[in-house]
Amino acid sequence: MTAATPNAQPSSPHVMNTYGRLPIALSHGQGCRVWDTNGCEYLDALGGIAVNTLGHNHPKLVPALQDQISKLIHTSNYYHVPNQEVLAQMLVERSGMTNVFFCSTGLEANEAALKLARKFGHDKGIACPEIVVYEKAFHGRSIATLSATGNPKVQAGFGPLVEGFIRVPINNIEQLKAATANNPNVVAVFFEAIQGEGGVNPMHMDYLRDVRALCDVRDWLLMIDEVQCGMGRTGKWFAHQWAGITPDVMPLAKGLGSGVPIGAVVAGPRAASIFQPGNHGTTFGGNPLSMRAGVETIRIMEEDGLLANAAKVGEHLKAGLEKALGAELAHGGVKEIRGQGLMLGIDLSRPCGALVQQAADKGLLISVTADSVVRLVPPLILTVAQADEIIAILCPLIIAFLKDAA
């Protein structure tokens, strides 16, 4: 791998200052590797933040998208879009659910889920519906999804927040029951199967089953945000499937289009008919290009066995990280390595944002989330050999970082 060198790019005076960018501009990619405008090569362990399911310049995806672009990119939802039906059927078959609404982002999908829950409550005669959400959750940055998010830092400066949310800790069914006791306004429970921005925090399998049962008893919607952890990332199509349950509402986005903007809300029988014409919509959602991207992504994932690959390579990567960081795990510098498949988090004992640039300088793209968690969400085409490269580059950096802090 070519060693990366600093590649300072001037900040544009015309682009809003909303991102803390690295001094890198990427120009092209192939598979799990990308190159910057200076010709430096990187192993991509971030995958566009769990978006580039098929990596870069995939030989099956690119010609399909080129074909679609030559035909239609956008029409509008005044008309039928045939691949909406094709992609909806694919998602229904793989989720065990029944109907799909298409949008363009995870934020939009989560916003639609919140609207579904509220209308579900109003249809039952509940004037002020309330939705259970979770500490450390992240569902987006619109005012409603920001209100559902459990991060005071990203909420700061945007009050007043939307009312109607009850916040509880993850993986504690008794606290969920206590927080909702004797409250007739509760209509839904909403969470990520594995929290992404909150630090790669998985919901326990028993907890998922307990919440499903509680929602059934109390006539609540179970809404599981699979925007980041879905689409094969954990080795099953959707992370909640490891628990053997099915939600009533499931927002998707990120990896569904392999880089083409797409979002979806998949609904089961209890939620599928809540929206009627005029209740919800979006200009770009379900456009021909994004639908083709979703159809081809799923087709290629199955042809190439990428669910099995995510499980196998993810297990190898996690085991390798645990071995290489064994001493740091034993002494507490590394608190935990958690996650499943190719969605892994390395939780350090101190803030570690500096590792993002240090890793890039060594030719590896990663992110740090929740201040102290190194997040790895590479393309699902990652090989065992590339997983070993991640370990070989990243672990010495973590060890040195922790040693310097001691």
Disulfide bonds with the S-S distance in Angstrom:
none
